[in-house]
Amino acid sequence: MKIVAGIDVGGTNTDAVLVRDGQIVSFAKVPTTPDVRSGILSALAHLERADAASRVHIGTTSFTNALIERRELAAAAAVRLGGPISQSLPPTCDWPQDLRNATRTRSFFVEGGREFDGRPLGKLDRSSLREVARELASDGITQVAVTGVFATSHPADELWAGLWLGEENPALSITMSHRIGRFGIIERENASLLNAMLQPLAARTIAAYHDAVSTRLFISQNDGTVVRSDSAAEMPIFTVASGPTNSLRGASILAGARDAIVLDVGGTTTDAGVLHGGYPQPAGLELTVAGVRTNFRMPDLYSIGVGGGSLIDQCTGAVGPRSVGFRLTSEALVFGGNTLTLTDVAVAAGRLAIGIPARVANLEPSLIARVDNHLRCRLERLLENYERANQHLPVILVGGGAPLVEELLRSLGRAVICPAHAGVANALGAAMAQVGGVADLTFAATEVTRAEALARAEREAHRRARDSGAAAGSIVTVELEDAALSYLASDALRVRARAVGDIEEPLE
């Protein structure tokens, strides 16, 4: 195996590892910088022989933060193919008001789209699409999301619409929903619009990564795989949960466990997820991103505002959600600052030996007890999200803040695994990631058997994995499922397949 560097840019720290033949040979943890490029350069500089890496895999929170903070989002237009029957719920109608205020969107309805079995709902209108393109040119909007009814199985109308829009207005950057979401037009359209709004930021961010990295660059995705940097710039929405996902994959590798709950304790948050077969358990058909209903591939994650930099309420013992973030090493008491953080409490309790312990030696035992009681309740509620009937999964504890909560988890009677190198599990998950392909298709049950529908989905997932750069012979199916869609007028069958494979190395 080639030598690979993995980097995870968190809210507090930027972690990096160098991996050879699946083993960590060097690792580093440096404070995240406001200029992310500088933090990446610093992390690489702390790795021995980083220049020997044939690839660099980066997990980023830049696009997640942009959505949460409602900043650097481009104006975008939604073009929905399916009028007039699809007009009862217009685009962005269920978005949070503050997000709608922070963005500028336009909506257009055009005839087209398909039934689940491929029958046209209406004839795609080329002249209407040309008029849309002209209106967007006059309005200065260059980001477009095109969404067709049942486009995941029948994408032709979206492809023609994108072609005709681009012919009339070459400045348009077009996101097609069949490449983004799954079954469900509103959620798929929402995800496509968010992607369109993030694209200009993604182009700038990934260009900065290229300035810091001189070799092949891959970006982590939500499902535990990586993708070429140019593809990530085109589809940034697929990266918004890559940080926690990297931690789950890294935890599985470090602990040698395939089914477990993972808690990643960082400087600002504790992220929780569950491993199923060594990969993050995916969320259901519908999930919320920045307050918006979507349905693209995402792990089933839950986060709480508890981390090493979390502020402490000295009266109640409440922890977070406010945090000093990457300023921990200058603002926490044990580092010479004036702010009481969870790290200070852990040092005072003897769970952590960093900084200047004498600066917290006078913390009252009653305050430590209040903080512990608060954390036990928070952690117990967090674990309840992933409990199975009559079964307690083991807990794998990773992240730089793992020692903050290990003792408290054990006091709850949980089996806790703290593997070596747990502090850089996220960077390891990024470094070890493969490439993948997903197919989510709908068929008429009267025209195709269940076995053939599953086979078609599996073949398509493998094809998409190859197109993403998977080496021939390395691709395996990691998910294959079907479900009847009984609420449609005719029998329909939805099938979903996911495949992963090793990244193909260039010939030397």
Secondary structure as UniProt FT lines:
FT   STRAND          4..9
FT   STRAND          13..20
FT   TURN            21..22
FT   STRAND          23..31
FT   HELIX           36..45
FT   TURN            48..49
FT   HELIX           50..52
FT   STRAND          55..59
FT   HELIX           62..69
FT   STRAND          76..81
FT   TURN            83..86
FT   TURN            91..94
FT   HELIX           97..102
FT   STRAND          105..110
FT   TURN            116..117
FT   HELIX           126..139
FT   STRAND          143..148
FT   TURN            149..153
FT   HELIX           156..168
FT   TURN            170..171
FT   STRAND          173..176
FT   HELIX           177..179
FT   HELIX           185..212
FT   STRAND          216..220
FT   TURN            222..223
FT   STRAND          226..228
FT   HELIX           229..234
FT   HELIX           236..239
FT   TURN            240..241
FT   HELIX           242..255
FT   STRAND          260..265
FT   STRAND          270..276
FT   TURN            277..278
FT   STRAND          279..280
FT   STRAND          287..289
FT   TURN            290..291
FT   STRAND          292..294
FT   STRAND          301..304
FT   TURN            308..309
FT   STRAND          310..312
FT   TURN            314..316
FT   STRAND          319..323
FT   HELIX           325..327
FT   HELIX           328..331
FT   HELIX           333..335
FT   HELIX           342..348
FT   TURN            349..350
FT   HELIX           357..360
FT   TURN            361..362
FT   HELIX           365..384
FT   TURN            385..386
FT   TURN            389..390
FT   STRAND          395..398
FT   TURN            400..401
FT   HELIX           402..404
FT   HELIX           406..411
FT   TURN            412..413
FT   STRAND          416..417
FT   TURN            420..421
FT   HELIX           422..424
FT   HELIX           425..431
FT   STRAND          435..444
FT   TURN            445..447
FT   HELIX           450..467
FT   TURN            468..469
FT   TURN            472..473
FT   STRAND          476..484
FT   TURN            486..487
FT   STRAND          492..501
//
